[in-house]
C-alpha cells in the first residue's frame, strides 16, 4: 500500500475519525438504515475495510479491526435465516431496496474475507448465495424500468407494487446488486452465479437508463459490477458494456465540475457515492485499456468533485449541480452521513492504491500527490500553475500523468512524461476553456476555475480548511 502525504493523508484521518462515531459501531449500527436493509451496515463494514487497508500502523489497523469485528460478531443474531438483512426474499414481491442494501453488505463481507481469510465469512457468503443470489433470475427478468415518483437523497419505497416488485424512488437501484454478486462470484468461484450475473447484466442493458431517469449512482455501481465480471470471466463484451455505460454517463449525467446529477435528467443535487463510483470506474478502465482519456477523467473527478465532496467533519455531502442552467455551486446537504460519508472511504482507497503503482518495469504516477511505495518516493510542490515533481529511489523508469496542454520539458508519450528516478520534472498548466455539461468552463490543467461572490478565484474544491458555517454559505460560480 502506498503512503500519501499532505492533503490526502489529512482527508484519510478525518474520514477515519468520522467513521468512529457510535452510529457506525455496534450495537447502534444495527438500529440504522430504515427502509434499506443491510445498506448502512454494509457500507460501514466496507468503509472500515478500506481504512484497514490504508492504515500505516499496526495500532491503527487493530483499532479498525476491533470496530469491524464487533459488528461481524453480532451478525448471526441480527440477520435473517438466509444470512442477510431484512425479510426473506420473495421473488413475487421483490423489495428493490433490500437487494440494493444487501449488495453493500456483500461487498463489506467480501473485503473483510479478503483481509482476514476468515472461513466464517466465506461460509456466510455461501449461505447467502444459496438463500438469495441463486433465486434472483425470475424477478430480474420482469424488472419494471421507467420513471417513478420523486424521491429525496435517501430514497424510499413506493407503495404500489409493479410486476411483483416493491420499487424504490431511486430508479434502477436493484442493479447495485451487480457490484455485490460479482464480488461474491470472484471470492467463492461458484460457477452457478455466472448465469445469474449474465441475466442481470442482460436485463440492465435493455434499460434506457437516461430516458428512465435512473439514479446515476446505481447506474455507475452496476457498471463497476459489469467490469468486475469482465475481469473474472474474460468476456470482452462486458468490458464494452461498462465502457458504453460510462460514456453515456459522461455525456448526460456529469456536471461541469465532474460530479454527478442525482438522476439522469434531474439535476437537483450531486451525490458523493456516484462521484466515488465514477472515480473508481475511470481508474479501472484506464488501467485496463491504457487510454489517456480515462486517466484524464480520473484526475478531473479527483481534483474537482471528489475533493469538494468531503466536509470539515470528515463526512461527505451533496452540492448543487453545476451545468449550463445552474451556474452556481453551493452546498445543498452538509453531510449524507447515511451513505456518502461511508462510501468516501472507498474513493480514498482508490487514490491510495493508484496514485503510484508499478506496471511492468516502470512506476506510474497517476495522481499528482506526494507519495511513496517500496521502490520510489515522489515529492510534489506547487507554485501557481507550476508544479515541481522530484523522484527518489531505486533506478527505474517512471511515467508521470500530464493534463492536456500542460507544458513539460521532458519527453512525453500518450499524455505521460518519461523520467528516471532521481530526476526532477517541472510542469506548467495552461489556462483554457472547455464546454462541460453544456457550460463554458475555464480550466487550468485539470482544475475547474470558479469564482466566489466577489469575483475572486479560489480553492473551491477544498472544503476541509473552512468551518461548517463557511462551507454552508459559500457560493461559487462559473
ZADREN-637427 format. One record per residue (C-alpha): x, y, z. Coordinates in Angstrom, 1 decimal. Example, Ala and Ser with C-alpha at 12.3 -4.5 7.8 and 13.67 -1.06 7.14 Angstrom:
<atoms>
12.3  -4.5  7.8;
13.7  -1.1  7.1;
</atoms>
This chain:
<atoms>
0.0  0.0  0.0;
1.3  3.5  -0.9;
1.8  6.2  1.7;
0.4  9.5  0.8;
1.3  12.8  2.4;
-0.3  16.2  2.9;
-3.9  16.8  2.0;
-4.8  13.1  1.1;
-3.5  11.9  4.4;
-5.4  14.6  6.2;
-8.6  13.5  4.4;
-7.9  9.9  5.4;
-7.5  10.8  9.0;
-10.7  13.0  9.0;
-12.7  10.2  7.4;
-11.4  7.6  9.9;
-12.3  10.0  12.8;
-15.8  10.5  11.4;
-16.4  6.8  11.0;
-15.5  6.1  14.6;
-18.8  7.7  15.6;
-21.2  5.4  17.6;
-23.7  5.2  14.6;
-21.0  3.2  12.7;
-20.2  0.9  15.7;
-22.0  -2.0  17.3;
-24.6  -2.1  18.7;
-26.1  1.3  17.4;
-25.2  0.4  13.8;
-28.0  -2.2  13.8;
-30.6  0.4  14.6;
-29.7  2.4  11.5;
-30.7  2.1  7.8;
-34.5  2.4  7.9;
-36.0  1.1  4.6;
-32.6  -0.1  3.3;
-31.8  -3.5  5.0;
-28.1  -4.1  5.1;
-27.2  -0.8  3.4;
-25.8  1.1  6.4;
-24.2  -1.9  8.0;
-22.7  -3.0  4.6;
-21.3  0.4  3.7;
-19.8  0.8  7.2;
-18.1  -2.6  7.0;
-16.8  -1.8  3.5;
-15.5  1.6  4.7;
-13.7  0.1  7.7;
-12.1  -2.5  5.5;
-10.9  0.3  3.2;
-9.4  2.1  6.1;
-7.8  -1.1  7.4;
-6.0  -1.4  4.0;
-4.9  2.3  4.1;
-3.8  2.3  7.8;
0.0  2.9  8.0;
0.5  1.4  11.5;
-0.5  -1.9  13.2;
-2.1  0.0  16.1;
-4.4  1.8  13.7;
-5.3  -1.5  11.9;
-6.1  -3.1  15.3;
-8.4  -0.3  16.2;
-10.2  -0.5  12.9;
-10.5  -4.3  13.0;
-11.8  -4.1  16.6;
-14.6  -1.9  15.4;
-15.5  -4.1  12.5;
-15.2  -7.4  14.4;
-17.7  -6.2  17.0;
-20.2  -5.7  14.1;
-19.3  -9.0  12.4;
-19.6  -10.9  15.7;
-23.2  -9.9  16.1;
-24.4  -10.8  12.6;
-25.9  -14.2  13.5;
-28.5  -12.6  15.8;
-29.1  -9.5  13.6;
-29.6  -11.2  10.2;
-32.3  -13.5  8.9;
-32.2  -17.2  8.4;
-30.7  -16.7  4.9;
-27.7  -14.8  6.4;
-28.6  -11.3  5.1;
-30.6  -8.3  6.4;
-34.3  -7.7  6.1;
-37.2  -10.1  5.4;
-36.7  -13.3  3.5;
-36.6  -12.7  -0.3;
-39.9  -13.3  -2.1;
-39.4  -13.5  -5.9;
-43.0  -12.5  -6.3;
-42.7  -9.5  -4.1;
-39.1  -8.3  -4.6;
-38.0  -5.4  -2.4;
-35.7  -3.3  -4.5;
-34.1  -1.6  -1.6;
-33.4  -4.9  0.2;
-31.4  -6.1  -2.8;
-29.6  -2.8  -3.2;
-28.8  -2.5  0.5;
-27.6  -6.1  0.9;
-25.2  -5.6  -2.0;
-23.2  -3.3  0.2;
-23.3  -5.9  2.9;
-21.9  -8.5  0.5;
-19.2  -6.0  -0.5;
-18.2  -5.5  3.1;
-18.1  -9.2  3.8;
-16.0  -9.8  0.7;
-13.4  -7.2  1.6;
-13.1  -8.5  5.1;
-12.8  -12.0  3.9;
-10.0  -10.8  1.5;
-8.3  -9.3  4.5;
-8.8  -12.0  7.2;
-9.4  -15.2  5.2;
-12.0  -16.0  7.9;
-13.8  -19.1  6.9;
-16.9  -18.0  8.8;
-17.2  -15.1  6.4;
-16.8  -17.4  3.4;
-19.5  -19.7  4.9;
-21.9  -16.7  5.2;
-21.2  -15.7  1.6;
-22.1  -19.3  0.5;
-25.2  -19.3  2.6;
-26.4  -16.0  1.1;
-25.6  -17.4  -2.4;
-28.0  -20.3  -1.8;
-30.7  -18.4  0.1;
-30.8  -15.3  -2.1;
-28.5  -14.9  -5.1;
-29.3  -18.1  -6.9;
-33.0  -17.2  -6.7;
-32.9  -13.9  -8.5;
-33.4  -14.7  -12.1;
-37.2  -14.8  -12.3;
-37.5  -11.4  -10.6;
-34.9  -9.6  -12.6;
-36.4  -10.9  -15.9;
-39.5  -8.8  -15.1;
-37.9  -5.7  -13.6;
-40.0  -2.7  -14.5;
-37.9  0.2  -15.6;
-39.3  3.7  -16.1;
-39.8  7.0  -14.3;
-41.0  6.9  -10.7;
-42.4  9.3  -8.1;
-39.9  11.9  -6.9;
-37.6  10.9  -4.1;
-35.1  12.6  -1.7;
-31.4  12.0  -1.2;
-32.1  8.9  1.0;
-34.7  7.3  -1.3;
-37.9  5.5  -0.3;
-40.1  2.5  -1.3;
-43.2  3.2  -3.4;
-46.5  2.0  -2.0;
-47.6  0.5  -5.3;
-46.3  -3.0  -6.4;
-45.4  -3.4  -10.1;
-44.7  -6.7  -11.8;
-44.0  -8.3  -8.4;
-41.6  -5.5  -7.4;
-41.8  -3.1  -4.5;
-39.9  -0.3  -6.3;
-37.7  2.4  -5.0;
-37.7  6.1  -5.9;
-34.0  5.5  -6.7;
-34.8  4.1  -10.1;
-32.6  1.1  -11.0;
-31.0  0.6  -7.6;
-31.8  -3.1  -7.8;
-28.8  -3.3  -10.2;
-26.5  -2.1  -7.5;
-26.5  -5.8  -6.6;
-24.3  -6.4  -9.7;
-21.5  -5.0  -7.6;
-22.1  -7.4  -4.7;
-22.9  -10.5  -6.6;
-19.9  -10.2  -8.9;
-17.7  -9.7  -5.8;
-19.1  -12.9  -4.3;
-18.6  -14.7  -7.6;
-14.9  -13.6  -7.6;
-14.4  -14.7  -4.0;
-16.3  -18.0  -3.9;
-15.8  -19.2  -7.6;
-19.3  -20.6  -7.5;
-19.9  -21.1  -11.3;
-23.7  -21.1  -10.8;
-23.6  -17.4  -10.1;
-22.3  -16.7  -13.7;
-25.8  -17.4  -15.2;
-27.5  -15.1  -12.7;
-25.0  -12.3  -13.4;
-25.4  -12.7  -17.1;
-29.2  -12.4  -16.8;
-28.9  -9.3  -14.6;
-26.5  -7.6  -17.0;
-28.7  -8.5  -19.9;
-31.7  -7.0  -18.3;
-29.9  -3.9  -17.2;
-28.5  -3.3  -20.7;
-32.1  -3.4  -22.1;
-33.0  -0.3  -20.0;
-32.7  3.1  -21.4;
-31.3  4.4  -18.1;
-31.3  8.0  -19.4;
-34.9  8.0  -20.5;
-36.0  6.1  -17.4;
-34.1  8.7  -15.3;
-32.2  6.0  -13.4;
-30.1  7.0  -10.4;
-26.6  7.8  -11.6;
-25.1  6.2  -8.5;
-27.0  2.9  -9.2;
-26.0  3.1  -12.9;
-22.3  3.5  -12.2;
-22.3  0.9  -9.5;
-23.9  -1.6  -11.9;
-21.2  -0.6  -14.5;
-18.5  -1.5  -11.9;
-20.1  -4.8  -11.3;
-20.2  -5.5  -15.1;
-16.5  -4.5  -15.3;
-15.6  -6.9  -12.5;
-17.5  -9.7  -14.3;
-15.4  -8.9  -17.4;
-12.2  -9.2  -15.3;
-13.3  -12.5  -13.8;
-14.8  -14.1  -16.9;
-12.6  -12.6  -19.6;
-15.6  -11.9  -21.8;
-14.8  -8.7  -23.6;
-18.4  -7.8  -24.4;
-18.7  -6.9  -20.7;
-15.8  -4.5  -21.0;
-17.5  -2.9  -23.9;
-20.8  -2.7  -21.9;
-19.1  -1.0  -19.0;
-17.4  1.5  -21.3;
-20.6  2.3  -23.1;
-22.4  3.0  -19.8;
-19.6  5.2  -18.6;
-19.6  7.1  -22.0;
-23.3  7.9  -21.7;
-22.9  8.9  -18.1;
-20.1  11.3  -19.0;
-22.3  12.9  -21.7;
-25.6  13.0  -19.9;
-25.0  12.5  -16.2;
-21.9  14.5  -15.3;
-21.8  18.1  -14.0;
-19.4  20.9  -15.1;
-17.2  20.2  -12.1;
-17.1  16.4  -12.8;
-19.6  15.4  -10.1;
-23.0  13.9  -11.0;
-26.7  14.6  -11.5;
-28.5  12.6  -8.8;
-30.7  11.1  -11.5;
-30.4  11.3  -15.3;
-32.4  14.3  -16.4;
-32.9  15.6  -12.9;
-30.1  17.9  -11.9;
-31.2  18.5  -8.4;
-28.1  17.6  -6.3;
-24.8  15.7  -6.5;
-24.1  12.5  -4.6;
-20.6  11.7  -3.5;
-21.5  8.0  -3.7;
-21.7  8.4  -7.5;
-18.6  10.6  -7.6;
-16.7  7.7  -5.9;
-18.2  5.2  -8.4;
-17.1  7.4  -11.3;
-13.5  7.8  -9.9;
-13.2  4.0  -9.4;
-14.5  3.2  -12.8;
-12.3  5.8  -14.6;
-9.2  4.4  -12.8;
-10.2  0.7  -13.5;
-10.8  1.5  -17.2;
-7.6  3.3  -17.6;
-5.5  0.6  -16.0;
-7.3  -2.0  -18.2;
-7.2  -0.1  -21.6;
-4.3  2.4  -21.2;
-6.5  5.0  -22.8;
-5.4  8.5  -21.8;
-8.9  9.8  -21.7;
-9.7  7.7  -18.7;
-6.6  8.9  -16.8;
-7.6  12.5  -17.6;
-11.1  11.8  -16.4;
-9.9  10.2  -13.2;
-7.8  13.2  -12.4;
-10.5  15.7  -13.1;
-13.0  13.8  -11.0;
-10.5  13.6  -8.2;
-9.3  17.2  -8.3;
-12.7  18.8  -8.7;
-15.5  16.5  -7.5;
-14.0  14.1  -5.0;
-12.1  16.6  -3.0;
-15.0  19.0  -3.0;
-17.4  16.3  -1.6;
-15.6  15.9  1.8;
-16.7  18.2  4.6;
-14.6  19.6  7.5;
-16.1  17.0  9.9;
-14.7  14.2  7.6;
-18.0  13.2  6.2;
-19.3  13.8  2.6;
-22.2  15.8  1.4;
-24.3  17.0  -1.6;
-24.0  20.1  -3.7;
-25.9  21.8  -6.4;
-25.4  20.5  -10.0;
-23.2  22.9  -11.9;
-24.2  23.0  -15.5;
-25.4  25.2  -18.4;
-28.5  26.4  -16.5;
-27.2  26.1  -12.9;
-24.2  28.4  -12.8;
-23.7  28.4  -9.0;
-22.1  25.7  -6.9;
-23.3  25.6  -3.3;
-23.9  23.1  -0.5;
-27.4  21.5  -0.5;
-26.8  18.9  2.2;
-23.9  19.3  4.5;
-23.5  15.6  5.1;
-25.1  12.5  3.8;
-24.0  10.5  6.8;
-26.3  7.6  5.9;
-24.4  6.7  2.7;
-21.9  9.1  1.2;
-19.7  9.5  4.3;
-19.1  5.8  4.3;
-18.5  5.4  0.6;
-16.0  8.2  0.6;
-13.5  5.7  2.2;
-13.6  3.6  -0.9;
-12.7  6.6  -3.0;
-9.8  7.3  -0.7;
-8.6  3.7  -1.0;
-8.7  4.1  -4.8;
-6.4  7.1  -4.6;
-4.1  5.4  -2.1;
-3.8  2.3  -4.3;
-3.4  4.1  -7.6;
-1.6  7.3  -7.0;
1.6  5.4  -7.6;
1.8  1.9  -8.9;
4.2  -0.4  -10.7;
3.4  -1.7  -14.2;
5.9  -4.0  -15.9;
9.3  -2.4  -15.2;
8.2  1.1  -14.6;
6.4  3.2  -12.0;
3.3  5.2  -12.9;
2.3  8.4  -11.1;
-1.4  8.8  -11.9;
-2.3  11.5  -9.4;
-0.2  14.5  -8.5;
0.2  13.8  -4.9;
3.3  13.4  -2.7;
3.6  9.6  -2.1;
5.9  6.6  -1.8;
5.9  2.9  -2.3;
8.6  0.3  -1.8;
10.5  1.5  -4.8;
10.1  5.2  -5.2;
9.3  8.4  -3.3;
7.6  11.3  -5.1;
7.7  14.8  -3.6;
5.5  17.5  -5.2;
5.3  21.2  -4.6;
3.1  23.8  -6.4;
3.5  27.5  -7.1;
0.6  28.9  -9.0;
0.2  26.9  -12.3;
3.7  25.4  -12.0;
4.4  22.1  -10.4;
7.8  20.7  -9.3;
8.0  16.9  -9.1;
11.1  15.2  -7.6;
11.5  11.5  -7.6;
13.8  9.4  -5.4;
14.5  5.7  -5.1;
15.9  2.7  -7.0;
16.9  3.4  -10.6;
13.8  2.8  -12.7;
11.7  4.3  -15.4;
8.7  6.4  -14.3;
5.7  7.8  -16.2;
4.0  10.9  -14.9;
0.5  11.8  -15.9;
0.1  15.2  -17.6;
-3.1  17.2  -18.0;
-3.8  18.2  -21.6;
-2.0  21.4  -22.8;
0.4  21.2  -19.8;
4.0  22.3  -20.7;
6.8  19.9  -19.9;
10.5  19.9  -20.6;
10.8  16.1  -20.8;
9.9  13.5  -23.5;
6.2  12.7  -23.5;
4.1  9.9  -24.9;
0.4  9.4  -24.8;
-0.1  12.1  -22.2;
2.7  10.9  -19.8;
6.2  12.3  -19.2;
9.0  9.8  -19.1;
11.6  10.3  -16.3;
14.1  8.3  -14.3;
14.2  8.1  -10.5;
16.4  10.9  -9.2;
15.3  13.3  -11.9;
13.2  16.4  -11.4;
10.2  17.4  -13.5;
8.7  20.9  -13.9;
5.2  21.2  -15.3;
3.2  24.3  -16.1;
-0.5  24.0  -16.6;
-2.2  26.1  -19.3;
-5.4  28.1  -18.8;
-8.0  27.2  -21.4;
-11.8  26.9  -21.9;
-13.8  23.8  -22.4;
-17.5  23.0  -22.7;
-18.7  20.6  -20.0;
-22.3  19.8  -19.1;
-23.3  22.5  -21.7;
-21.4  25.2  -19.8;
-18.3  27.1  -20.9;
-15.8  26.4  -18.2;
-12.3  27.9  -17.6;
-9.7  25.4  -16.6;
-6.1  25.4  -15.5;
-4.7  22.0  -16.3;
-7.4  19.6  -14.9;
-8.7  22.1  -12.4;
-12.0  23.9  -13.0;
-11.7  27.6  -12.2;
-14.7  29.1  -10.2;
-15.2  32.5  -8.6;
-16.7  33.5  -5.3;
-19.4  36.2  -4.8;
-16.7  38.9  -5.0;
-15.4  37.6  -8.4;
-12.2  36.2  -6.8;
-11.0  32.8  -7.9;
-10.1  30.4  -5.1;
-9.6  26.9  -3.8;
-13.3  26.0  -4.1;
-12.6  22.2  -4.1;
-11.1  22.1  -0.7;
-13.8  22.5  1.9;
-11.6  21.0  4.6;
-9.9  24.3  5.5;
-13.3  26.0  6.3;
-15.8  25.8  9.1;
-19.2  24.1  8.7;
-20.8  27.5  8.6;
-18.4  28.8  6.0;
-18.9  25.8  3.8;
-22.7  26.1  4.0;
-22.9  29.7  3.0;
-20.2  29.9  0.3;
-21.3  30.2  -3.3;
-19.0  29.6  -6.3;
-19.9  30.3  -9.9;
-18.7  29.7  -13.4;
</atoms>
